[in-house]
Amino acid sequence: MREYLESQLKAVWPELRVVARAANGIEALRMIDEEAPAVVFLDIRMPGLTGLDVAAKLVDSPKPPHIVFVTAYDQYAVEAFEHSAVDYLLKPANIERLEKTVAKLKARLKPASAEGAVPAAALQALLAQLAVAAPVAPPSTAPLQWIRASHGEETRLIPIDDVIYFQSNDKYTSVFVADGESLIRTPISKLREQLDEQQFWQIHRSVIVAARHVAGTRQDFRGRLMVQLKGRPEQLVVSRNYVDLFRGM
């Protein structure tokens, strides 16, 4: 995830210099003390010290860095911080969202900026909000946000919002997106546990489809219920166990 974020930052902010990468909160705090960076990207959940712990220790610094939290929490928590002095990024950060974050940071880093560093009181208030919000979405129960999949000789990092459907394929699970098919080793049964059931519907023992890509249903000549996808020619069979999902469509 660190490598992915760094590659995205290089694309939208070429002049940015990454001075250090930390594997845990304790290492992050040490590196911040040593390097005194202008900007710090902190994951909220880290071993040793959480991102919240690290940020709390930076509040009383003479010149605290600009902090961007990297979160996996739901939109309700994220919206609460939209207009805060401290920004956030949902994992994985897409280019469009990262560009907005970079624009905010550049504005704050201007020497003539009246805003300056994040006021300690504002940071403390945000940390209090985050400390309350964070426990509601522990990593073990938070819906999957991205998928690392094989595509030929490449490894792709696929945002979950780009997935059209998953289909069990022998020892692998195929991940279908707009520009092709990739493979993961996670079986459908395990994958289902990591997906938001409101956004992804299991329609067959071997198929899970993104609800937003469902155009409708039809019956074929054999009487089977088929899911039609938006803008795609293939149709997916709905097994008898999942027919009730489409009652009334």
Salt bridges, closest charged atoms under 4 A:
GLU6 OE2 - LYS10 NZ 3.70
GLU6 OE1 - ARG21 NE 2.46
GLU15 OE2 - LYS106 NZ 3.36
GLU34 OE2 - ARG30 NH1 3.16
ASP43 OD2 - LYS91 NZ 3.22
ASP87 OD1 - ARG97 NH2 2.93
ASP87 OD1 - LYS104 NZ 3.58
GLU115 OE1 - ARG108 NH1 2.86
ASP161 OD1 - ARG212 NH2 3.92
ASP179 OD1 - ARG156 NH1 3.31
ASP220 OD2 - ARG224 NE 2.81
GLU234 OE2 - ARG232 NH2 2.76
ASP244 OD1 - ARG247 NE 3.01
